[in-house]
Amino acid sequence: MNENINLIMYKNIKLFMKNKKIKQKELGEKLEIKQSVLSNKLRRLRNPETTITLKTIAEFAHGLGVEPWELLK
């Protein structure tokens, strides 16, 4: 597997959002952040130089109602 972990997580977040029919605004509300902040976080995930913290992974997982490992597979 040569794909960057950031891109894997980004794709999985988008996939879960699509499958669960969750819009960015709704996910932002679950994460208790503005939609614009969420948009920036998602944009940074596409950058392979961005460092992802365990806290970020856990927050996204909680907001999407999935286990953290599911965002990384």
N, C-alpha and C positions, 0 to 999 in steps of 0.2 A: 504494500500500500504506500503510494507516494504522495497521496493527497494530504495537504496541510490540515491539522486538527481544527484550525479556525474555520476553514471552509466546510469541513465535515459538520461541525456544530451549526454553522450558518444554514447549511442545506437542511439539516434535521429540524431546526427551529421552524424554518419556512414550511417544511413538509407537515410537521405537527399542526402548525397554524392552519394550513390548508385542510388537512383531514378533519380537524376539530372545528373548522369554520370560525376561527378566531381572527379578528382584525387586529391591526397594530394598536389601535386605540384601546381595545378590550384588554389586550395583553399588558399594555402600559398601566391600565387601571389595576390589574391583578398584581403587577410588580410595584404599584404605587409610585410610578414615574410618569411624566408627561410623554405623549406620543412622540414628540420631537426628540426627547432624550433617548427613547427606545430606538428610534430611527438611527440616531448617531451610534448607539451601541451595536446595532446590526451592521451598519456600514463599517465600523472598526473591525468587526469579526471577519470581514472579507479581506482584511489586510493581514498577510502572513507574518508580518513583523509585530503585530499586536499580541500582547501577553494576556492570556485568559486566566483569571483566577478561579479557584474552586468556588468562591462565593458567587461569582457570575454564573458559573455552570449550575449551581444549586438554585439560584434565583430564577433563572430561565426554566429549569425543570419544574420548580414549584408552580410558577405561573402557567405552565402548559399542562400541569397535572401528570407529569411523567417522572420516571426515575432519572437521576443525573446521567447514568451510564447510557441511557437511550439516546441522549444528544450526541454521544461520542462514537457510536457504532457505525 
